[in-house]
Structures are given as structure tokens and as C-alpha cells.
Amino acid sequence: MARLRPERLRAALDEQLIALGRADEAPPPDARLEDALVAAVLAAYDAGEEPVRTALRVTARVLLERLATDFPGRSVEVRVPPYAAVQCVEGPRHTRGTPPNVIETDAKTWIMLATGRTTWDEARDRISASGERADLSARLPVRPYGSQP
């Protein structure tokens, strides 16, 4: 998955802040855009609102990227349709067709899992997981929300 450019992150953040009525907030430095976007999407959920679609898509990608960076490999595919998918976790890798270990969930569930707002067990009914390695409970939440590197 290609790294998101700061312009795309800032546009998604600005759009979400406008929707929250916080358009006058000072923009963070480029190095903090990802975290500010995640915080803005969580603020929308906390307010009982749906995040702006662009912000939701980009946030799902940011958190999937962090998972894949912290746990590189190709034995598990994590899908958040229609927004993104990554392969991660060391182990046997597949070369064709559907990987043997697949996890799929919706964007809100993924964001809540990745930020530690919900646990794997609490979200189990909203997660489709197949394969012996298709359990990310020990790898969530992703940084900076969890204790991983």
C-alpha cells in the first residue's frame, strides 16, 4: 500500500474538522497529521456522528499501514472493504488466490480495534476471520495506542 501523502491526510483532516465544527483548529505539523486525523474520526464517533467518508477511508488505511509496519509479513490479509487491505504477520506466505488467513471487518470496527476502544473478543461478531493465524488480539491496539514498537 502506498504511503499517504501529507496533502491527502490534511484534506481528510480538514474535512472532518469542518464537519465537527472545529474548522478553526490550528493544523498540526505534517508529522502529526495521521494522529490528528485518527483523533478527529474518534471525536465524530464520540459525538454520535458518522465520520466524513474521506476521513474514514484514510483513517482505516493509516491504521492498517501501522499494523503492517509493526508486524511485517504475508501470512495474514486484513481487509477493511471497500477502503483497503494489507498483508502482515510473519509465517507461511501464499502465492496465488485467497490467502489462508483472512480477517475482514467494517471500517468502524477496525478503527475501534486498532485504537483500543474495543477488544477482539468484544468485536468478534463483527469480524470475519478464517485460518489458524487469523486472530490479531495480541497485536492490537496499534501504536501509539498499544505497547508495540
ZIKAUR-V378694 format. One record per backbone hydrogen bond with DSSP energy under -1.0 kcal/mol. CO is the residue of the C=O (numbers start at 1). NH is the residue of the N-H. Records with the same first field share a line. If there is no record, write none. Layout:
CO=NH ; NH
//
This chain:
5=9
6=10
7=11
8=12
9=13
10=14
11=15
12=16
13=17
14=18
15=19
16=20
17=22
18=21
22=25
29=32
30=33
32=36
33=37
34=38
35=39
36=40
37=41
38=42
39=43
40=44
41=45
42=46
43=47
44=49
45=48
52=56
53=57
54=58
55=59
56=60
57=61
58=62
59=63
60=64
61=65
62=66
63=67
64=68
65=69
66=70
67=71
71=89
76=88
77=103
78=86
79=105
80=83 ; 84
84=80
86=78
88=76
89=75
101=77
102=130
103=79
104=128
106=110
107=111
108=112
109=113
110=114
111=115
112=117 ; 118
113=116
114=142
119=123
123=126
124=127
128=104
130=102
131=134
133=135
136=139
142=145
//
